[in-house]
Amino acid sequence: MPINILMPALSPTMEVGNLAKWLKKEGDTVKAGDVIAEIETDKATMEVEAVDEGTIGKILVAEGAQDVPVNETIAVLLEEGEDASAIKDGGAAPAAKKSEAEKDDAPESKAEPAKSESKPAKEEAPAKASQPSQPAKSANGSGGRVFASPLARRLAKDGGIDLSQVKGSGPHGRVIQADIEAVKSGKTPLAAPASAGGAPAAAPSMTDAQVMKLFEEGSYDIVPHDNVRKIIARRLVEAKTTIPHFYLTVDTEIDELLKLRAEINSAAPMGDDDKPAWKVSVNDMVIKAMAMALQRVPDANVTWTEGGMLRHTRSDIGVAVSIPGGLITPVVRHAEEKRLSEISNEMKDLAARARTRKLAPQEYQGGSTAISNLGMFGIKDFAAVINPPHASILAVGAGIETAVVRDGKIEARTIMSITLSTDHRAVDGALGAKLINAVKTLIEKPAGMLA
């Protein structure tokens, strides 16, 4: 039967995408893995691959279409022997065949007797009120049923993973092998099971009209939100309302770090372009310090999930980068193993491509923790919001020359405040204190980062 090609969710935060370009046209034959289109997301331009083989029967969303919702049908793929007459309105598969496919994955249940359609509405009302509440929807939105490939079911069973808490990325939200492997590796956290009574009602908020009434007419302009800003707003609300934040702040002396940085940069050889091969920044050294601190305090190198704690074996450090309209957090993988010069050059590349939205999803998804540095803007200290699925984030302030007392004498020292925000479910106060003090030690005695 015809297969719907859906607007894919190319990142956890994606809600809509722009169909930038079709690379296949109606009538073209494709096989699994062929690139069929280019999609512009909120963060990057990505290629979309076919997951089945067949013939492009009909393109439903034209090239250049903006704000196409995730999971909306954008084209229809015909299997061998089918023609365009098999395509229904909107590209939907025939209802009878679709329901039969769903039966293969649905758990067996006793058939319910058909309800009489001739009963008056007021007789039905009490019956509805007495019915138990509907089962909570599973992560793939199937309302209790979980659609998954046989291989995914077997892998989930072997790994003790609840399929209802896995968000499927296959056709129609089906859970596939890659989804299970992503959960096992910690790249994708399990979805929290919905409570039987549903989510608590949100506090009432002011409508747009009510807000506008507070201001004098003509004293403002309305600037529509773009997709990036909408997603940032949603994720910030999610982070602050679902993660119990706990904050720890210490002051660090960075005079030795600045001295070592200068020595490392002065030792950089000149490249073919007559520029130094590297130029290490304070932020690069903080990345290294955080990565090594997580190795020294492995209990803090974790991610909270409802099913269990994910304990990471390596230090993958996300670094907040400002981009037009918001920010993105590219990840430096295996940062604990890399030299400072490697981290420096990698961050320059990631930041440059982030600002032009050329990062691939695997370059900004996942990670053990994150670092947000506002020191270059003269900010002394601040507390950052945790970026799920991380359990912590380190906020870095400016290095400020300060008078301090040493052995009864006043001396000038360069002081930099750092604040660790932790997910209190995963990292409690004492553990967080160990982690931030490990970072402090490495910053104040930076030779340890070269060992």
DRENDO-1510 file (C-alpha; in Angstrom, 1 decimal, always signed):
<recs>
REC; n; res; u; v; w
REC; 1; MET; +0.0; +0.0; +0.0 .
REC; 2; PRO; +1.1; +3.6; -0.4 .
REC; 3; ILE; +3.6; +4.8; +2.2 .
REC; 4; ASN; +3.4; +8.4; +3.5 .
REC; 5; ILE; +6.7; +10.3; +3.7 .
REC; 6; LEU; +6.4; +12.6; +6.7 .
REC; 7; MET; +8.1; +15.8; +7.7 .
REC; 8; PRO; +10.8; +14.3; +10.0 .
REC; 9; ALA; +11.7; +15.5; +13.5 .
REC; 10; LEU; +15.4; +16.0; +12.9 .
REC; 11; SER; +16.1; +17.2; +16.4 .
REC; 12; PRO; +14.4; +16.9; +19.8 .
REC; 13; THR; +13.3; +20.5; +19.7 .
REC; 14; MET; +12.0; +20.6; +16.1 .
REC; 15; GLU; +8.3; +21.4; +15.7 .
REC; 16; VAL; +8.2; +22.7; +12.2 .
REC; 17; GLY; +10.5; +22.7; +9.2 .
REC; 18; ASN; +10.9; +24.5; +5.9 .
REC; 19; LEU; +11.1; +22.2; +2.8 .
REC; 20; ALA; +14.0; +23.9; +1.1 .
REC; 21; LYS; +14.5; +21.6; -1.9 .
REC; 22; TRP; +13.2; +18.4; -3.4 .
REC; 23; LEU; +16.1; +16.2; -4.8 .
REC; 24; LYS; +13.6; +13.7; -6.3 .
REC; 25; LYS; +10.6; +14.3; -8.5 .
REC; 26; GLU; +7.3; +12.5; -9.0 .
REC; 27; GLY; +8.0; +9.2; -10.8 .
REC; 28; ASP; +11.5; +8.8; -9.6 .
REC; 29; THR; +12.5; +5.4; -8.1 .
REC; 30; VAL; +14.2; +5.6; -4.7 .
REC; 31; LYS; +15.6; +3.0; -2.3 .
REC; 32; ALA; +16.3; +3.2; +1.4 .
REC; 33; GLY; +19.1; +5.6; +2.2 .
REC; 34; ASP; +18.6; +7.8; -0.9 .
REC; 35; VAL; +18.5; +11.5; -0.2 .
REC; 36; ILE; +15.2; +12.8; -1.3 .
REC; 37; ALA; +14.9; +16.4; +0.1 .
REC; 38; GLU; +16.6; +19.1; +2.1 .
REC; 39; ILE; +14.9; +20.4; +5.2 .
REC; 40; GLU; +15.7; +23.6; +7.0 .
REC; 41; THR; +15.2; +23.2; +10.8 .
REC; 42; ASP; +15.4; +25.8; +13.5 .
REC; 43; LYS; +19.2; +25.1; +13.8 .
REC; 44; ALA; +20.5; +23.6; +10.5 .
REC; 45; THR; +19.8; +22.5; +7.0 .
REC; 46; MET; +19.6; +18.7; +6.8 .
REC; 47; GLU; +19.3; +16.1; +4.2 .
REC; 48; VAL; +16.3; +13.7; +4.4 .
REC; 49; GLU; +16.8; +10.1; +3.5 .
REC; 50; ALA; +14.1; +7.6; +2.3 .
REC; 51; VAL; +13.4; +4.8; +4.7 .
REC; 52; ASP; +11.7; +2.5; +2.2 .
REC; 53; GLU; +12.1; +1.8; -1.5 .
REC; 54; GLY; +9.5; +2.5; -4.2 .
REC; 55; THR; +8.5; +5.3; -6.5 .
REC; 56; ILE; +7.6; +8.9; -5.6 .
REC; 57; GLY; +3.9; +8.8; -6.4 .
REC; 58; LYS; +2.9; +12.3; -5.4 .
REC; 59; ILE; +4.6; +15.3; -3.8 .
REC; 60; LEU; +2.1; +17.0; -1.5 .
REC; 61; VAL; +4.3; +19.9; -0.1 .
REC; 62; ALA; +5.9; +22.1; -2.6 .
REC; 63; GLU; +9.6; +23.1; -2.6 .
REC; 64; GLY; +10.1; +26.2; -0.6 .
REC; 65; ALA; +7.1; +25.6; +1.8 .
REC; 66; GLN; +7.6; +27.2; +5.2 .
REC; 67; ASP; +6.7; +26.0; +8.7 .
REC; 68; VAL; +5.6; +22.5; +7.7 .
REC; 69; PRO; +4.6; +20.7; +11.0 .
REC; 70; VAL; +6.6; +17.7; +12.0 .
REC; 71; ASN; +4.8; +14.4; +11.0 .
REC; 72; GLU; +2.8; +16.1; +8.3 .
REC; 73; THR; +2.7; +14.1; +5.0 .
REC; 74; ILE; +5.0; +15.8; +2.5 .
REC; 75; ALA; +4.9; +13.1; -0.2 .
REC; 76; VAL; +3.6; +9.6; -1.0 .
REC; 77; LEU; +5.8; +6.6; -1.9 .
REC; 78; LEU; +4.3; +3.8; -4.1 .
REC; 79; GLU; +5.4; +0.2; -3.7 .
REC; 80; GLU; +6.1; -2.1; -6.6 .
REC; 81; GLY; +3.0; -2.6; -8.7 .
REC; 82; GLU; +1.1; +0.3; -7.4 .
REC; 83; ASP; +0.1; +3.4; -9.3 .
REC; 84; ALA; -1.0; +6.9; -8.4 .
REC; 85; SER; -4.7; +5.9; -8.3 .
REC; 86; ALA; -3.9; +4.2; -5.0 .
REC; 87; ILE; -3.2; +7.5; -3.4 .
REC; 88; LYS; -6.1; +8.9; -1.3 .
REC; 89; ASP; -6.8; +12.6; -0.5 .
REC; 90; GLY; -4.0; +14.1; +1.5 .
REC; 91; GLY; -1.8; +11.0; +0.9 .
REC; 92; ALA; -3.4; +9.0; +3.7 .
REC; 93; ALA; -3.2; +5.2; +3.4 .
REC; 94; PRO; -6.5; +3.4; +3.0 .
REC; 95; ALA; -8.2; +3.1; +6.3 .
REC; 96; ALA; -8.9; -0.6; +6.1 .
REC; 97; LYS; -5.3; -1.5; +5.4 .
REC; 98; LYS; -4.0; +0.9; +8.0 .
REC; 99; SER; -6.1; -0.6; +10.7 .
REC; 100; GLU; -5.0; -4.1; +9.8 .
REC; 101; ALA; -1.4; -3.0; +10.1 .
REC; 102; GLU; -2.1; -1.6; +13.5 .
REC; 103; LYS; -3.6; -4.9; +14.6 .
REC; 104; ASP; -0.3; -6.6; +14.1 .
REC; 105; ASP; +1.4; -4.5; +16.7 .
REC; 106; ALA; -1.5; -4.0; +19.1 .
REC; 107; PRO; -1.9; -6.2; +22.2 .
REC; 108; GLU; -4.7; -8.7; +22.0 .
REC; 109; SER; -7.9; -7.6; +23.7 .
REC; 110; LYS; -11.4; -8.8; +23.9 .
REC; 111; ALA; -13.8; -7.3; +21.4 .
REC; 112; GLU; -16.2; -4.8; +23.0 .
REC; 113; PRO; -19.9; -5.1; +22.0 .
REC; 114; ALA; -20.9; -2.4; +19.5 .
REC; 115; LYS; -22.7; +0.5; +21.1 .
REC; 116; SER; -26.2; +1.3; +19.8 .
REC; 117; GLU; -26.3; +4.5; +17.9 .
REC; 118; SER; -30.0; +4.9; +18.6 .
REC; 119; LYS; -29.6; +5.7; +22.3 .
REC; 120; PRO; -30.5; +9.3; +23.2 .
REC; 121; ALA; -27.6; +11.5; +24.2 .
REC; 122; LYS; -28.8; +12.1; +27.7 .
REC; 123; GLU; -28.7; +8.3; +28.4 .
REC; 124; GLU; -25.1; +8.2; +27.2 .
REC; 125; ALA; -23.9; +11.0; +29.4 .
REC; 126; PRO; -24.0; +9.2; +32.8 .
REC; 127; ALA; -22.3; +6.2; +31.2 .
REC; 128; LYS; -19.4; +8.3; +30.1 .
REC; 129; ALA; -19.1; +9.9; +33.5 .
REC; 130; SER; -18.8; +6.5; +35.2 .
REC; 131; GLN; -16.1; +5.2; +32.8 .
REC; 132; PRO; -12.5; +5.0; +34.1 .
REC; 133; SER; -10.1; +7.6; +32.8 .
REC; 134; GLN; -8.4; +6.8; +29.5 .
REC; 135; PRO; -5.0; +5.2; +29.7 .
REC; 136; ALA; -2.1; +7.6; +29.5 .
REC; 137; LYS; -0.7; +8.1; +26.0 .
REC; 138; SER; +2.6; +6.4; +25.2 .
REC; 139; ALA; +5.7; +8.4; +24.1 .
REC; 140; ASN; +4.9; +7.7; +20.5 .
REC; 141; GLY; +1.4; +9.1; +20.9 .
REC; 142; SER; -0.5; +5.9; +20.2 .
REC; 143; GLY; -2.8; +6.3; +23.2 .
REC; 144; GLY; -1.7; +3.1; +25.0 .
REC; 145; ARG; -0.7; +1.1; +22.0 .
REC; 146; VAL; +3.0; +1.0; +21.2 .
REC; 147; PHE; +4.0; +0.5; +17.6 .
REC; 148; ALA; +7.4; -0.9; +17.2 .
REC; 149; SER; +9.4; -3.1; +14.8 .
REC; 150; PRO; +10.0; -6.7; +15.9 .
REC; 151; LEU; +13.8; -6.0; +16.3 .
REC; 152; ALA; +13.1; -3.0; +18.4 .
REC; 153; ARG; +10.7; -5.0; +20.7 .
REC; 154; ARG; +13.4; -7.7; +21.1 .
REC; 155; LEU; +16.1; -5.2; +21.9 .
REC; 156; ALA; +13.8; -3.3; +24.4 .
REC; 157; LYS; +12.9; -6.6; +26.1 .
REC; 158; ASP; +16.6; -7.6; +26.4 .
REC; 159; GLY; +17.5; -4.2; +27.7 .
REC; 160; GLY; +14.6; -4.0; +30.2 .
REC; 161; ILE; +13.3; -0.8; +28.4 .
REC; 162; ASP; +9.6; +0.1; +28.6 .
REC; 163; LEU; +8.6; +0.7; +25.0 .
REC; 164; SER; +5.8; +3.0; +26.1 .
REC; 165; GLN; +8.4; +5.5; +27.3 .
REC; 166; VAL; +10.4; +5.5; +24.0 .
REC; 167; LYS; +9.6; +8.1; +21.3 .
REC; 168; GLY; +9.6; +6.5; +17.9 .
REC; 169; SER; +11.3; +8.1; +14.9 .
REC; 170; GLY; +10.1; +5.6; +12.3 .
REC; 171; PRO; +7.1; +5.9; +10.0 .
REC; 172; HIS; +3.9; +7.0; +11.9 .
REC; 173; GLY; +5.9; +7.2; +15.1 .
REC; 174; ARG; +6.9; +3.6; +15.1 .
REC; 175; VAL; +9.8; +2.6; +17.5 .
REC; 176; ILE; +12.7; +1.3; +15.5 .
REC; 177; GLN; +16.1; -0.2; +16.3 .
REC; 178; ALA; +17.9; +3.3; +16.3 .
REC; 179; ASP; +15.5; +4.6; +19.0 .
REC; 180; ILE; +16.3; +1.7; +21.4 .
REC; 181; GLU; +20.0; +2.1; +20.8 .
REC; 182; ALA; +19.7; +5.9; +21.4 .
REC; 183; VAL; +18.1; +5.2; +24.8 .
REC; 184; LYS; +20.7; +2.6; +25.7 .
REC; 185; SER; +23.5; +4.9; +24.9 .
REC; 186; GLY; +22.0; +7.8; +26.8 .
REC; 187; LYS; +21.6; +10.0; +23.8 .
REC; 188; THR; +17.8; +10.0; +24.2 .
REC; 189; PRO; +16.2; +9.9; +27.7 .
REC; 190; LEU; +13.1; +7.9; +28.4 .
REC; 191; ALA; +9.9; +9.9; +28.4 .
REC; 192; ALA; +8.4; +10.3; +31.9 .
REC; 193; PRO; +5.2; +8.3; +32.2 .
REC; 194; ALA; +2.0; +10.4; +32.3 .
REC; 195; SER; +0.2; +10.4; +35.6 .
REC; 196; ALA; -3.2; +8.6; +35.7 .
REC; 197; GLY; -5.0; +11.8; +36.5 .
REC; 198; GLY; -3.3; +13.8; +33.8 .
REC; 199; ALA; -1.0; +16.8; +34.1 .
REC; 200; PRO; -1.9; +19.4; +36.7 .
REC; 201; ALA; -3.7; +22.4; +35.2 .
REC; 202; ALA; -1.4; +25.3; +34.4 .
REC; 203; ALA; -1.9; +28.6; +36.2 .
REC; 204; PRO; -4.0; +31.0; +34.2 .
REC; 205; SER; -1.9; +33.5; +32.3 .
REC; 206; MET; -2.7; +36.8; +30.7 .
REC; 207; THR; -3.9; +36.8; +27.1 .
REC; 208; ASP; -2.1; +38.9; +24.5 .
REC; 209; ALA; -5.0; +41.4; +24.5 .
REC; 210; GLN; -4.7; +41.8; +28.3 .
REC; 211; VAL; -1.0; +42.4; +28.1 .
REC; 212; MET; -1.4; +45.0; +25.3 .
REC; 213; LYS; -4.0; +46.9; +27.4 .
REC; 214; LEU; -1.3; +47.5; +30.0 .
REC; 215; PHE; +0.6; +49.7; +27.5 .
REC; 216; GLU; -0.3; +52.9; +25.8 .
REC; 217; GLU; -1.4; +52.3; +22.2 .
REC; 218; GLY; +1.3; +53.2; +19.8 .
REC; 219; SER; +4.1; +52.8; +22.4 .
REC; 220; TYR; +5.2; +49.4; +21.0 .
REC; 221; ASP; +5.7; +47.4; +17.9 .
REC; 222; ILE; +4.8; +43.7; +17.6 .
REC; 223; VAL; +7.8; +41.5; +16.5 .
REC; 224; PRO; +6.5; +38.0; +15.7 .
REC; 225; HIS; +8.4; +35.1; +17.4 .
REC; 226; ASP; +10.5; +33.0; +15.0 .
REC; 227; ASN; +10.8; +29.2; +15.4 .
REC; 228; VAL; +14.1; +29.4; +17.3 .
REC; 229; ARG; +12.7; +31.8; +20.0 .
REC; 230; LYS; +9.5; +29.7; +20.4 .
REC; 231; ILE; +11.5; +26.6; +21.0 .
REC; 232; ILE; +13.9; +28.3; +23.4 .
REC; 233; ALA; +11.0; +29.6; +25.4 .
REC; 234; ARG; +9.3; +26.2; +25.5 .
REC; 235; ARG; +12.5; +24.4; +26.6 .
REC; 236; LEU; +13.3; +27.0; +29.2 .
REC; 237; VAL; +9.9; +26.7; +30.8 .
REC; 238; GLU; +10.2; +22.9; +30.6 .
REC; 239; ALA; +13.6; +23.0; +32.3 .
REC; 240; LYS; +12.6; +25.3; +35.1 .
REC; 241; THR; +9.3; +23.6; +35.8 .
REC; 242; THR; +10.4; +20.0; +35.6 .
REC; 243; ILE; +14.1; +20.1; +36.9 .
REC; 244; PRO; +14.7; +21.1; +40.6 .
REC; 245; HIS; +17.6; +23.4; +40.2 .
REC; 246; PHE; +20.2; +23.7; +43.0 .
REC; 247; TYR; +23.0; +26.3; +42.8 .
REC; 248; LEU; +26.6; +26.4; +44.1 .
REC; 249; THR; +29.1; +29.3; +43.6 .
REC; 250; VAL; +32.8; +29.5; +44.3 .
REC; 251; ASP; +35.5; +32.1; +43.4 .
REC; 252; THR; +38.6; +30.9; +41.6 .
REC; 253; GLU; +42.0; +32.5; +41.2 .
REC; 254; ILE; +43.0; +32.4; +37.6 .
REC; 255; ASP; +46.4; +34.0; +37.6 .
REC; 256; GLU; +48.2; +30.7; +37.1 .
REC; 257; LEU; +45.7; +29.7; +34.4 .
REC; 258; LEU; +46.3; +33.0; +32.5 .
REC; 259; LYS; +50.1; +32.5; +32.8 .
REC; 260; LEU; +49.9; +28.9; +31.4 .
REC; 261; ARG; +47.5; +30.1; +28.6 .
REC; 262; ALA; +50.0; +32.7; +27.5 .
REC; 263; GLU; +52.8; +30.1; +27.5 .
REC; 264; ILE; +50.8; +27.6; +25.5 .
REC; 265; ASN; +49.8; +30.2; +22.9 .
REC; 266; SER; +53.4; +31.6; +22.6 .
REC; 267; ALA; +54.5; +28.0; +21.8 .
REC; 268; ALA; +52.0; +27.6; +18.9 .
REC; 269; PRO; +53.8; +27.1; +15.5 .
REC; 270; MET; +52.9; +29.2; +12.6 .
REC; 271; GLY; +50.7; +27.6; +10.0 .
REC; 272; ASP; +50.8; +27.9; +6.2 .
REC; 273; ASP; +48.5; +31.0; +6.4 .
REC; 274; ASP; +51.1; +32.7; +8.7 .
REC; 275; LYS; +48.7; +32.4; +11.6 .
REC; 276; PRO; +49.3; +30.5; +14.9 .
REC; 277; ALA; +48.2; +26.9; +14.8 .
REC; 278; TRP; +46.0; +27.5; +17.9 .
REC; 279; LYS; +45.0; +30.2; +20.2 .
REC; 280; VAL; +43.7; +28.8; +23.5 .
REC; 281; SER; +41.1; +30.8; +25.4 .
REC; 282; VAL; +40.1; +30.8; +29.0 .
REC; 283; ASN; +36.9; +29.1; +28.0 .
REC; 284; ASP; +38.8; +26.3; +26.3 .
REC; 285; MET; +40.6; +25.7; +29.6 .
REC; 286; VAL; +37.4; +25.8; +31.6 .
REC; 287; ILE; +36.0; +23.1; +29.2 .
REC; 288; LYS; +39.0; +20.9; +29.9 .
REC; 289; ALA; +38.8; +21.5; +33.6 .
REC; 290; MET; +35.1; +20.6; +33.7 .
REC; 291; ALA; +35.7; +17.5; +31.6 .
REC; 292; MET; +38.5; +16.3; +33.9 .
REC; 293; ALA; +36.5; +17.2; +37.0 .
REC; 294; LEU; +33.6; +14.9; +35.8 .
REC; 295; GLN; +36.2; +12.0; +35.6 .
REC; 296; ARG; +37.4; +12.7; +39.1 .
REC; 297; VAL; +33.8; +12.9; +40.4 .
REC; 298; PRO; +32.1; +10.2; +38.2 .
REC; 299; ASP; +28.9; +10.1; +40.3 .
REC; 300; ALA; +28.1; +13.6; +39.1 .
REC; 301; ASN; +28.6; +12.6; +35.4 .
REC; 302; VAL; +25.0; +11.5; +35.1 .
REC; 303; THR; +21.6; +12.0; +33.5 .
REC; 304; TRP; +18.3; +11.5; +35.4 .
REC; 305; THR; +15.6; +9.3; +33.8 .
REC; 306; GLU; +12.5; +7.9; +35.4 .
REC; 307; GLY; +13.8; +4.4; +34.6 .
REC; 308; GLY; +17.2; +4.8; +36.1 .
REC; 309; MET; +20.3; +7.0; +36.3 .
REC; 310; LEU; +22.5; +7.1; +33.2 .
REC; 311; ARG; +26.1; +7.2; +34.3 .
REC; 312; HIS; +28.4; +8.5; +31.6 .
REC; 313; THR; +31.8; +7.0; +31.1 .
REC; 314; ARG; +33.2; +10.0; +29.1 .
REC; 315; SER; +33.0; +13.8; +29.4 .
REC; 316; ASP; +31.0; +15.3; +26.5 .
REC; 317; ILE; +30.8; +19.0; +27.2 .
REC; 318; GLY; +28.2; +21.2; +25.6 .
REC; 319; VAL; +29.2; +24.9; +25.2 .
REC; 320; ALA; +26.6; +27.6; +24.8 .
REC; 321; VAL; +27.1; +29.6; +21.6 .
REC; 322; SER; +25.1; +32.7; +20.8 .
REC; 323; ILE; +23.4; +32.7; +17.3 .
REC; 324; PRO; +21.0; +35.2; +15.7 .
REC; 325; GLY; +17.7; +34.9; +17.6 .
REC; 326; GLY; +18.9; +32.6; +20.3 .
REC; 327; LEU; +21.6; +30.1; +21.2 .
REC; 328; ILE; +22.8; +26.6; +20.5 .
REC; 329; THR; +25.0; +24.2; +22.5 .
REC; 330; PRO; +27.5; +22.3; +20.3 .
REC; 331; VAL; +29.2; +19.4; +22.1 .
REC; 332; VAL; +32.9; +18.7; +22.5 .
REC; 333; ARG; +33.1; +14.9; +22.6 .
REC; 334; HIS; +35.7; +13.1; +24.8 .
REC; 335; ALA; +36.9; +16.5; +26.1 .
REC; 336; GLU; +38.8; +14.8; +28.9 .
REC; 337; GLU; +41.1; +13.1; +26.4 .
REC; 338; LYS; +41.8; +16.1; +24.2 .
REC; 339; ARG; +44.7; +18.5; +24.4 .
REC; 340; LEU; +43.8; +22.2; +25.0 .
REC; 341; SER; +44.9; +23.1; +21.5 .
REC; 342; GLU; +42.5; +20.4; +20.1 .
REC; 343; ILE; +39.6; +21.7; +22.2 .
REC; 344; SER; +40.4; +25.3; +21.0 .
REC; 345; ASN; +40.4; +24.5; +17.3 .
REC; 346; GLU; +37.3; +22.3; +17.6 .
REC; 347; MET; +35.4; +25.0; +19.4 .
REC; 348; LYS; +36.3; +27.6; +16.8 .
REC; 349; ASP; +35.0; +25.3; +14.1 .
REC; 350; LEU; +31.8; +24.4; +16.0 .
REC; 351; ALA; +31.0; +28.0; +16.9 .
REC; 352; ALA; +31.6; +29.2; +13.3 .
REC; 353; ARG; +29.3; +26.5; +11.8 .
REC; 354; ALA; +26.7; +27.0; +14.6 .
REC; 355; ARG; +26.3; +30.7; +13.6 .
REC; 356; THR; +25.6; +29.7; +10.0 .
REC; 357; ARG; +23.3; +26.8; +11.1 .
REC; 358; LYS; +25.5; +24.2; +9.5 .
REC; 359; LEU; +25.8; +21.8; +12.5 .
REC; 360; ALA; +24.5; +18.3; +12.2 .
REC; 361; PRO; +22.2; +17.1; +14.9 .
REC; 362; GLN; +24.8; +14.8; +16.4 .
REC; 363; GLU; +27.0; +17.8; +16.9 .
REC; 364; TYR; +24.6; +19.6; +19.3 .
REC; 365; GLN; +22.6; +16.7; +20.9 .
REC; 366; GLY; +23.4; +14.8; +24.0 .
REC; 367; GLY; +26.4; +15.6; +26.2 .
REC; 368; SER; +27.2; +15.1; +29.9 .
REC; 369; THR; +26.9; +18.8; +31.0 .
REC; 370; ALA; +27.3; +22.3; +29.6 .
REC; 371; ILE; +29.2; +25.5; +30.0 .
REC; 372; SER; +27.8; +29.0; +29.6 .
REC; 373; ASN; +30.4; +31.8; +29.7 .
REC; 374; LEU; +29.3; +35.5; +29.9 .
REC; 375; GLY; +32.7; +36.7; +31.2 .
REC; 376; MET; +33.5; +38.4; +27.9 .
REC; 377; PHE; +30.5; +40.6; +28.5 .
REC; 378; GLY; +31.8; +41.8; +31.9 .
REC; 379; ILE; +29.2; +39.7; +33.8 .
REC; 380; LYS; +30.7; +38.9; +37.3 .
REC; 381; ASP; +28.4; +35.9; +38.1 .
REC; 382; PHE; +25.1; +34.4; +37.2 .
REC; 383; ALA; +23.2; +31.1; +37.4 .
REC; 384; ALA; +22.5; +29.3; +34.1 .
REC; 385; VAL; +19.4; +27.1; +33.3 .
REC; 386; ILE; +20.1; +23.4; +32.9 .
REC; 387; ASN; +19.8; +22.2; +29.3 .
REC; 388; PRO; +18.0; +18.8; +29.3 .
REC; 389; PRO; +19.0; +16.0; +29.3 .
REC; 390; HIS; +22.0; +17.3; +31.3 .
REC; 391; ALA; +22.1; +17.2; +35.1 .
REC; 392; SER; +24.3; +20.3; +35.4 .
REC; 393; ILE; +25.6; +23.4; +33.8 .
REC; 394; LEU; +28.6; +25.6; +34.8 .
REC; 395; ALA; +28.1; +29.4; +34.5 .
REC; 396; VAL; +31.4; +31.3; +34.1 .
REC; 397; GLY; +31.8; +35.0; +35.0 .
REC; 398; ALA; +34.5; +37.5; +34.1 .
REC; 399; GLY; +38.0; +37.5; +35.6 .
REC; 400; ILE; +38.3; +40.6; +37.8 .
REC; 401; GLU; +41.4; +41.9; +39.4 .
REC; 402; THR; +40.6; +41.9; +43.1 .
REC; 403; ALA; +42.4; +42.7; +46.4 .
REC; 404; VAL; +42.7; +39.6; +48.5 .
REC; 405; VAL; +44.4; +38.9; +51.8 .
REC; 406; ARG; +47.4; +36.4; +51.9 .
REC; 407; ASP; +49.3; +35.8; +55.1 .
REC; 408; GLY; +48.1; +39.1; +56.5 .
REC; 409; LYS; +49.1; +41.1; +53.3 .
REC; 410; ILE; +46.8; +42.6; +50.7 .
REC; 411; GLU; +47.7; +41.3; +47.2 .
REC; 412; ALA; +46.1; +41.7; +43.8 .
REC; 413; ARG; +44.6; +38.5; +42.3 .
REC; 414; THR; +42.4; +37.8; +39.3 .
REC; 415; ILE; +39.2; +36.3; +40.6 .
REC; 416; MET; +36.6; +34.5; +38.4 .
REC; 417; SER; +33.3; +33.4; +39.9 .
REC; 418; ILE; +31.8; +30.1; +38.7 .
REC; 419; THR; +28.3; +28.8; +39.5 .
REC; 420; LEU; +27.2; +25.2; +39.1 .
REC; 421; SER; +23.5; +24.6; +38.5 .
REC; 422; THR; +22.6; +21.0; +39.2 .
REC; 423; ASP; +19.5; +18.8; +38.8 .
REC; 424; HIS; +18.9; +18.0; +42.5 .
REC; 425; ARG; +17.3; +14.6; +41.6 .
REC; 426; ALA; +20.7; +13.4; +40.2 .
REC; 427; VAL; +23.3; +15.6; +41.9 .
REC; 428; ASP; +22.7; +16.6; +45.5 .
REC; 429; GLY; +24.4; +19.4; +47.4 .
REC; 430; ALA; +27.4; +17.4; +48.7 .
REC; 431; LEU; +28.1; +15.8; +45.4 .
REC; 432; GLY; +27.7; +19.1; +43.6 .
REC; 433; ALA; +30.2; +20.6; +46.0 .
REC; 434; LYS; +32.7; +17.9; +45.2 .
REC; 435; LEU; +32.3; +18.6; +41.5 .
REC; 436; ILE; +32.7; +22.4; +41.6 .
REC; 437; ASN; +35.7; +22.1; +43.9 .
REC; 438; ALA; +37.3; +19.7; +41.5 .
REC; 439; VAL; +36.8; +22.3; +38.8 .
REC; 440; LYS; +38.2; +25.0; +41.1 .
REC; 441; THR; +41.3; +22.9; +41.8 .
REC; 442; LEU; +42.0; +22.3; +38.1 .
REC; 443; ILE; +41.5; +26.0; +37.3 .
REC; 444; GLU; +43.8; +27.2; +40.1 .
REC; 445; LYS; +46.4; +24.5; +39.4 .
REC; 446; PRO; +46.1; +24.3; +35.6 .
REC; 447; ALA; +49.2; +22.1; +35.2 .
REC; 448; GLY; +47.0; +19.2; +36.2 .
REC; 449; MET; +45.2; +19.6; +32.9 .
REC; 450; LEU; +48.5; +18.8; +31.1 .
REC; 451; ALA; +49.2; +15.6; +33.0 .
</recs>
